[in-house]
Amino acid sequence: MNAPSRFNTRYPFHPYSTGWFVVAFSDELTPGQVKPARYFGKDLVIFRTESGKAAVADAHCPHLGAHLGYDSKVQGETIECPFHQWRYDTKGACVSIPFTDKIPPKAKIRMWETREYNNMIYVWHDLHGGAPTWEMPEFDETGRVPGSGFHKLHDDFGGAHPQDILENAVDWAHFPGVHSTGRAVSGGDIEIVDKVRFRSPIHSLAPGYEGPPEGGQVVSDIMAEVVGPAVANVRSTTPFVPGVTAVNYVGATPVDETLTHYRVTLFLLNDVNNPAPQEAVEQFNAYLTPTTKKEQYSDGKIWPHKAYIAAPILSDQDGPIFKYRKWYEQFHPAV
């Protein structure tokens, strides 16, 4: 087993990686809304200005310490402290104090670099305060089927490190036992794009087939892509519903060393050039949505109790776990 972690966790690396992390679904936050949050062991406030811009800041007002996530107000493009009504803009500067024009130069709150794509609000985390070194891509959702799928925040899967959670993308051997599928095998070469995107093609074979991979019926073609340290974009097709792609987004963001927020999104795409019949799409959605909701717990019940094996003993049935872990090392902060 591993040597004791110097980070007081089950992992030999720092609990907070460097990169983009999901801190909210976009539809959680309407214009003018404010909500408290806690990530990376820090209290934060997430708000949306009246023009619709999402912003994330350190939670406490530098004046006398009020938490801006509770009872504060959005005023135009600023957030107003509930204690003494100091207002801060989306760059963190205090721009208004009641009854005076003299604003202390140090009256600022720390703003977090924020992006918003695909119904997810991201923040950039760097343990040493560094600026973003790459941008989170916006995933193509052409042909998205309205009303398909679901999205959900899980806070009941323990404190697994995002690296451990997203390792599922290359852990093909867990598919049959955990998810009751057929055997999963390589669907092609691993591809690393722009250094920060790890793509793992997978063939899921028909249940019950035990012969050589090339002889099995492929019932699902999967492209599992890990983007940065904390997001996965998994797309799958099946010959049984041609023209339809199932899309899963997963975001794993540490609240602290003991809890990770796990966000999952599912929806369907219908090929705009060769669409499947509406009835077939509706039937597939009616099957896939409750099944996918249930399957989140298949993994989620394992993560809280598993150890991290730094030097695992692998078989020829395992996926490219070492290659994934080596790629992921770039996101671990230097400490």
Secondary structure, DSSP 8 states (H G I E B T S, - for coil): -----TTSSSSSS-SS-SEEEEEEEGGG--TT-EEEEEETTEEEEEEE-TT--EEEEESB-TTT--BTTSS-EEETTEEE-TTT--EEETTSBEEEBTTBS---TT-B--EE-EEEETTEEEEEE-TT----SS-------TTB-TT-SEEEEE--STT--HHHHHGGGT-TTHHHHHH----EEE-S--EEETTTEEEEEEEEE-TT--S-GGGS-EEEEEEEEEETTTEEEEEEE-TTSTTEEEEEEEEEEEEETTEEEEEEEEEEEE-SSS---HHHHHHHHHHHHHHHHHHHHHHHTTTTT----SS----TTS-SHHHHHHHHGGGS---
